[in-house]
């Protein structure tokens, strides 16, 4: 469904921008070959140069940008790669000009010409492609176009250093345009426009929306959904969070989302459960505003419902199965206690069992429970990469100042939950008095904030014991 929205946007942009280009007599400059083969590459470079020369007034500038943008929208995957490669390599920073400008500025320091030298240096530090990209913002839906362009760039960049440099330019531009100060927090309800509800269902990345009834249940009186919007993309949620207002910390997402469950009075709720956070725009990857979303939602809920005393997530452990499967058998055994190894010894390497319907087999599930609970605690608390937890969801919430409160056995028995998290879920607890301290400890590489229950579970592993005593 998300792809359908993108295709619809592309069709609308192509039509609107064609009109702009035609009115300025530039439509004929659109490339004919969607692969940009042969001489078409030089025609594209000419389009880039036309935009940079900025001849004429504002109408002409918009028309040239529209013509170039319309070119991009008509390209094949191969043409898209060539477009981005030409933009990255032929319109990159001029290193020689930068060195000369830096030398001239150094000489001019302390003289009347210093200000002019500084201006020239500042201009030299800006790659021509940045000016090209900025021109799209004057077009209808131009910011959305750039977000989608970066999404395509991320998809093809790989290890290409030139494309990585172009991506850094695009990321920096988008980060400035999508600063938290420009974003607006809005609540999404069942009365929101149908097109927005469609997007919500399409973009849900954690727990798939199965039907309109499922979506309506997530927007009922005892539920909340909040999203950040940008004024230049008013119909597109950038990130959204779904919240359940309940009594006590939830431990099972199927029960939490059960449409048949009785609706609670949100005024009686003592706990807000954040059970899904979804980024919707791949082109904004690496531009973080999720932490601001949670903090603003906590403030909003606390002001509405004074009885709310607990703010917790019910989160997956999306990297757990992948980590588990990569462990060598002897390494896996070293993470477990003697008793846990002995209980599973007859099953050999028991991990292939996780690819079977083991969760519905009571005896097998009970046999696997001690090992999986131990290993998940070790994974969350002790396993690190670059000084940070290896699990992406853990990094997000711990970096925001939460702590690992509880690991829930068979908290998500959906196919996705079993495949990624072995059915386990985590409650990350946001204690308002501890958030800043936890955040500072995390940022400085300190120990993971966790409840005594979770710490004890992780510390019971022989490997963790050896590491802590080393």
C-alpha positions in Angstrom: 0.0 0.0 0.0 2.9 2.4 0.8 4.2 1.8 -2.8 0.8 2.7 -4.2 0.8 6.0 -2.3 4.3 6.8 -3.8 3.2 5.9 -7.3 0.1 8.2 -6.9 2.4 11.0 -5.7 4.7 10.5 -8.7 1.8 10.7 -11.1 0.5 13.9 -9.6 3.9 15.5 -9.5 4.7 14.6 -13.1 1.4 16.2 -14.2 1.8 19.4 -12.1 5.5 19.9 -13.0 4.8 19.3 -16.7 2.5 22.3 -16.7 5.2 24.4 -15.1 7.8 23.4 -17.7 5.5 23.7 -20.7 4.5 27.3 -19.7 8.2 28.2 -19.9 8.8 26.3 -23.1 11.1 23.7 -21.4 9.1 20.5 -21.9 11.1 19.5 -24.9 14.2 19.3 -22.7 12.9 16.2 -21.0 15.0 13.1 -21.8 13.6 10.5 -24.1 15.5 7.5 -22.8 14.5 6.4 -19.3 17.9 4.6 -19.0 20.0 7.8 -19.8 22.0 5.8 -22.3 24.5 7.3 -24.8 24.2 11.0 -25.5 21.4 11.4 -23.0 23.9 11.7 -20.2 25.3 14.9 -21.7 21.7 16.3 -22.1 21.1 15.6 -18.5 24.3 17.5 -17.5 23.1 20.4 -19.6 19.8 20.4 -17.6 21.8 20.5 -14.4 23.9 23.4 -15.7 20.9 25.3 -16.8 19.5 25.1 -13.3 22.8 26.2 -11.8 23.1 29.2 -14.1 19.8 30.6 -12.8 19.1 32.8 -15.8 15.9 34.8 -15.8 13.5 35.4 -12.9 11.7 33.2 -10.4 9.3 31.7 -12.9 12.1 30.5 -15.1 14.0 29.0 -12.2 10.9 27.1 -11.1 10.3 25.9 -14.6 13.9 24.6 -15.0 13.7 22.8 -11.7 10.3 21.4 -12.7 11.7 20.1 -16.0 14.7 18.5 -14.2 12.4 17.0 -11.5 10.0 15.6 -14.2 13.0 14.0 -15.9 13.9 12.2 -12.7 10.3 11.0 -12.3 10.3 9.3 -15.7 13.5 7.3 -15.2 13.9 3.5 -15.0 15.9 2.0 -12.1 19.1 2.1 -14.3 18.3 5.7 -15.3 17.8 6.7 -11.6 21.2 5.3 -10.7 22.9 7.2 -13.6 21.0 10.5 -12.7 22.2 10.2 -9.1 25.8 9.2 -10.1 26.1 12.2 -12.4 24.7 14.5 -9.7 27.1 13.0 -7.2 30.3 13.1 -9.3 30.0 16.0 -11.7 28.5 18.5 -9.3 30.4 17.6 -6.2 32.5 20.0 -4.0 35.4 21.6 -6.0 38.3 20.7 -3.7 40.8 22.9 -5.5 38.5 26.0 -5.3 38.0 25.2 -1.6 41.7 25.1 -0.9 42.2 28.4 -2.8 39.4 30.1 -0.9 40.7 28.8 2.4 44.2 30.2 1.6 42.8 33.6 0.5 40.8 33.8 3.7 43.9 33.0 5.8 45.8 35.8 4.1 42.8 38.3 4.5 42.3 37.7 8.2 42.6 41.0 10.1 42.3 43.1 6.9 39.3 45.0 5.4 38.9 42.2 2.9 38.3 39.5 5.5 34.5 39.6 5.2 34.5 39.2 1.5 37.1 36.3 1.7 34.9 34.7 4.3 31.9 34.9 2.0 33.9 33.3 -0.8 35.1 30.5 1.5 31.5 29.8 2.6 30.4 29.6 -1.0 33.3 27.2 -1.8 32.3 24.8 0.9 28.9 24.3 -0.7 28.8 21.7 -3.5 26.9 22.8 -6.6 24.6 19.8 -6.2 23.3 21.3 -2.9 22.1 24.4 -4.8 20.4 22.1 -7.3 18.6 20.1 -4.7 17.5 23.2 -2.9 15.8 24.5 -6.0 13.2 21.7 -5.8 11.8 23.2 -2.6 10.1 26.0 -4.6 8.0 23.5 -6.5 4.6 22.0 -5.3 5.4 19.0 -3.2 9.1 19.6 -3.8 10.2 18.7 -0.3 8.3 15.4 -0.5 10.1 14.8 -3.9 13.5 15.2 -2.2 12.5 12.9 0.6 11.6 10.2 -2.0 14.7 10.9 -4.0 16.8 10.2 -0.9 14.9 7.0 -0.3 15.9 5.8 -3.8 19.5 7.0 -3.2 19.7 4.9 0.0 18.4 1.9 -1.8 21.2 2.0 -4.5 24.2 3.7 -2.8 25.8 0.6 -1.4 29.5 1.2 -0.8 29.8 3.9 -3.5 31.8 6.7 -1.9 30.4 9.4 -4.3 26.8 8.4 -3.6 27.6 8.3 0.1 28.8 11.9 -0.1 25.7 12.9 -2.0 23.6 11.2 0.7 25.4 13.2 3.4 24.5 16.4 1.6 20.9 15.3 1.3 20.7 14.2 4.9 22.1 17.5 6.1 19.6 19.5 4.0 16.6 17.4 5.1 17.8 17.5 8.8 17.7 21.3 8.7 14.3 21.3 7.0 12.8 18.7 9.4 14.1 20.2 12.6 11.8 19.4 15.5 10.9 23.1 15.7 9.1 22.8 12.4 7.1 19.7 13.2 3.5 19.7 14.5 2.2 17.0 16.8 -1.3 15.9 15.9 -3.6 13.2 17.2 -5.1 10.8 14.6 -8.6 9.6 15.3 -11.3 7.6 13.5 -12.7 10.9 12.4 -9.5 11.8 10.6 -9.6 11.9 6.7 -9.9 8.5 5.1 -6.7 9.1 3.1 -4.8 9.7 6.4 -6.2 6.5 7.9 -5.2 4.6 4.7 -1.7 5.9 5.2 -1.7 4.9 8.9 -2.6 1.3 8.0 -0.1 1.2 5.1 2.8 2.6 7.1 2.3 0.5 10.3 5.6 -1.3 10.6 5.4 -3.2 13.9 2.0 -4.8 14.1 0.3 -5.1 10.8 -3.2 -3.6 10.6 -5.4 -6.5 9.4 -8.7 -4.7 8.7 -10.7 -1.5 9.1 -12.1 -3.0 12.3 -8.6 -3.6 13.6 -7.7 0.0 12.8 -10.9 1.4 14.4 -10.0 -0.6 17.6 -6.6 1.1 17.7 -8.3 4.5 17.6 -11.0 3.8 20.2 -11.6 5.9 23.3 -9.0 4.0 25.4 -6.4 4.2 22.6 -4.4 7.1 21.2 -2.4 7.7 18.1 -0.1 10.7 17.6 2.0 11.7 14.7 4.5 14.4 13.6 3.6 16.3 10.5 5.7 18.9 8.5 4.0 22.0 7.0 5.4 21.1 3.6 4.0 17.5 3.8 0.7 18.2 5.6 -1.0 14.9 4.6 2.0 12.7 5.3 2.7 11.5 8.9 6.5 11.4 9.4 6.4 9.1 12.4 3.5 7.9 14.6 3.1 6.2 17.9 0.2 4.1 19.0 -0.7 4.0 22.7 -3.1 1.9 24.9 -4.5 3.4 28.1 -4.8 0.5 30.5 -4.5 -0.7 34.1 -1.1 -2.3 34.8 1.8 -2.9 32.4 0.7 -5.1 29.5 2.7 -8.2 28.7 1.0 -9.6 25.5 0.3 -7.7 22.3 -2.4 -10.1 21.1 -4.5 -9.5 24.2 -3.8 -5.7 24.0 -5.0 -5.5 20.4 -7.9 -8.0 20.7 -10.9 -6.2 19.1 -13.2 -8.3 21.3 -11.7 -7.1 24.6 -14.0 -4.7 26.5 -13.3 -1.0 26.1 -11.9 0.7 29.2 -12.6 4.1 30.5 -9.3 6.0 29.8 -10.0 8.2 32.8 -9.5 5.1 35.0 -6.2 4.1 33.4 -3.0 4.2 35.4 -0.6 3.1 32.6 0.1 4.3 29.1 1.5 1.5 26.9 3.4 2.6 23.8 3.0 -0.5 21.6 4.0 0.6 18.2 6.3 3.4 16.8 6.6 3.6 13.0 8.8 5.8 10.8 7.0 6.3 7.6 9.6 8.0 5.3 12.6 6.0 4.3 14.1 9.2 2.9 14.3 10.6 6.4 16.4 7.7 7.8 19.0 8.9 10.2 17.0 12.1 11.0 15.8 11.3 14.5 12.7 12.8 16.0 11.2 9.7 17.7 12.5 10.6 21.1 10.8 14.0 20.8 7.6 12.3 19.8 7.5 10.1 22.9 8.3 13.0 25.2 5.6 15.2 23.8 3.1 12.4 23.9 3.9 11.7 27.5 3.4 15.3 28.4 0.1 15.5 26.5 -1.3 12.3 28.1 -0.1 13.3 31.6 -2.0 16.6 31.3 -5.2 14.9 30.1 -5.2 11.9 32.5 -3.9 12.7 36.0 -4.2 9.1 37.1 -1.5 8.0 34.6 1.5 7.0 36.8 3.3 4.6 34.5 4.6 5.1 30.9 5.9 1.9 29.4 6.4 0.3 26.0 5.5 -3.2 24.9 8.2 -3.7 22.4 9.6 -6.4 20.1 13.2 -7.6 20.1 13.7 -7.6 16.4 17.4 -8.6 16.3 17.2 -11.4 18.8 16.6 -14.4 16.5 19.2 -13.2 14.0 21.8 -12.9 16.8 20.8 -16.2 18.2 21.1 -18.0 14.9 24.6 -16.5 14.3 26.1 -17.9 17.5 28.3 -21.0 17.1 27.0 -24.0 19.1 29.8 -23.9 21.7 29.3 -20.1 22.1 25.6 -20.6 22.6 26.2 -23.2 25.3 28.6 -20.9 27.2 25.8 -18.4 27.6 23.6 -20.9 29.5 23.9 -22.3 33.0 24.8 -26.0 33.5 21.2 -26.8 34.4 19.9 -25.1 31.2 22.4 -26.9 29.0 21.6 -30.2 30.6 17.8 -29.8 30.1 18.4 -29.2 26.4 21.3 -31.6 25.8 19.1 -34.3 24.4 17.8 -31.9 21.7 21.3 -31.1 20.4 21.3 -27.7 18.6 17.7 -26.8 19.4 17.6 -23.5 17.5 16.1 -25.2 14.3 13.0 -26.0 16.5 12.3 -22.2 16.6 11.4 -22.5 12.9 8.6 -24.9 13.7 5.3 -24.2 15.5 7.0 -24.6 18.8 5.0 -21.9 20.7 1.8 -24.0 20.5 3.5 -27.1 21.8 3.2 -26.7 25.6 5.9 -29.1 26.6 8.4 -27.9 24.0 7.7 -24.2 24.9 8.3 -24.9 28.6 11.6 -26.7 27.8 12.8 -23.8 25.8 11.6 -21.0 28.1 14.6 -20.9 30.6 17.2 -20.7 27.8 15.3 -18.2 25.7 14.6 -15.9 28.7 18.3 -16.1 29.8 19.6 -15.5 26.3 17.3 -12.6 25.6 18.4 -10.9 28.8 22.1 -11.3 27.9 21.3 -10.0 24.4 19.6 -6.9 25.7 21.8 -6.1 28.7 25.3 -7.3 27.8 25.7 -7.6 24.0 27.1 -4.4 22.5 28.4 -3.0 19.3 30.3 0.3 19.3 29.5 0.6 23.0 25.8 0.4 22.4 23.2 -2.4 22.7 23.0 -4.4 19.4 19.2 -4.4 19.3 17.9 -1.3 17.4 14.7 -1.0 19.5 16.8 -1.3 22.7 19.1 1.5 21.5 16.2 3.7 20.7 14.4 3.5 24.1 17.5 3.2 26.3 18.9 6.2 24.4 15.7 8.1 25.2 16.2 7.5 29.0 14.0 4.4 29.5 15.1 1.3 31.3 14.5 -2.4 30.6 11.7 -3.3 33.0 10.6 -6.8 32.1 10.9 -9.5 29.4 7.6 -11.1 28.6 7.4 -14.8 27.6 5.3 -15.4 24.5 4.3 -11.7 24.4 3.9 -11.8 20.6 3.0 -15.2 19.0 2.4 -13.7 15.5 4.5 -15.1 12.7 6.6 -12.0 12.7 7.0 -12.0 16.5 8.2 -15.6 16.5 10.5 -15.1 13.5 12.2 -12.0 14.8 11.9 -12.1 18.6 11.2 -15.8 19.4 7.8 -14.6 20.7 9.4 -12.4 23.4 8.5 -8.8 24.1 10.0 -6.2 26.4 8.6 -3.5 28.6 10.8 -0.4 28.5 9.8 1.8 31.4 9.9 5.6 31.2 10.2 6.8 34.8 10.0 10.6 34.5 12.3 11.2 37.4 15.0 8.9 35.9 14.9 9.7 32.2 17.7 12.4 32.2 20.0 10.3 34.4 19.4 7.2 32.3 20.0 9.1 29.0 23.3 10.6 30.3 24.5 7.2 31.4 23.6 5.6 28.1 25.3 8.5 26.1 28.5 8.1 28.1 28.7 4.3 27.5 27.6 3.3 31.0 25.8 0.1 32.0 22.4 -0.6 30.5 19.5 0.7 32.7 17.5 -2.4 33.7 15.3 -3.6 36.6 16.9 -5.9 39.2 14.8 -8.8 37.7 16.3 -8.4 34.2 19.8 -7.7 35.5 19.7 -10.9 37.6 18.5 -12.9 34.6 21.4 -11.6 32.5 24.0 -12.0 35.3 23.1 -15.6 35.7 24.8 -16.4 32.4 28.4 -17.8 32.9 29.7 -15.5 30.0 28.3 -12.4 31.7 29.7 -13.4 35.0 33.1 -13.9 33.5 32.9 -10.5 31.7 31.9 -8.7 34.9 34.7 -10.2 37.0 37.4 -9.5 34.3 
